[in-house]
Amino acid sequence: MSPRPATTLLHAAPRIPRHRPSLRPRLRPSLLALLILAVLTVKTAWAQDGDGLRADGGSAWGLGLGVAIERKPYRGIDDETRALPILMFENRWVSLLGPRLDLKLPSAGPVSFRLRARYAGDGYEADDSPDLRGMDERKAGFWAGGAALWRTPYVNLSAELLGDVSGHSKGTQFKLSAERGFKSGAFELTPRVAAIWLDSKYVDYYYGVRPGEATAGRAPHAGESTLNVELGLRANYRFAPRQSVFVDVSGTALGSGIKRSPLVERSNQAGVRLGYLYRF
């Protein structure tokens, strides 16, 4: 049984940015930056783990425009706002959502399986914040692994196990999530909850401090595995047969393995996605 389409979005309302001199432009013109955020916004307009197939079983694709606002937990980093295009494609064998690619495997009853690869925009550069000066760049990575999706009459469940195949963090992450959609006419609201386990290699790479990066105010720190918890709500309004607008708000409570890092000043991270999608 193939999962149906839905709309997915991310992260809670951003706080007002503090007034400090910017060390570099917050809107970068690079294509890579657009692609990193495109997958986050596409997931708002099409199911995160859903199926974008048309009713007749044919291929489907869509185009649109979105805005992403993100707040990371690192010290001294302001909220970022970016405009980006939305692009998706789906058929019976493949699901492409920005930099996330799924290869669909045979299902077992109500459970479907995927081979999954995606690009994640984690990390930072030293000039992102005065508090990160002296730190080496932490690069974003490519992740690959598998996912299982289980639709029930009451809730949709998913599990995802991915490893960093880019070789930057060499880490592993495991995610369990549950969501339920509620429809009323052209409106749909979908609350969700997720638990994300991150191993010590991931946490150490993105939140650790190496001996050569330590300063008088920044002690060396080795990251430990941790568990984050995410809550979110997405809303979709289809105002025409092929056109819809969407918004998603969510927040993630960071685990103790991240909160203990001297690079971190917040116990949570948050964001919001909104935009428009035309389905062909």
Helices and strands as residue ranges (DSSP letters): H 31-45, E 60-71, E 80-90, E 94-97, E 100-108, E 111-120, G 126-128, G 130-132, E 141-151, E 156-164, E 172-179, E 182-184, E 187-198, H 200-207, G 211-213, E 226-240, E 243-253, H 256-259, E 268-279
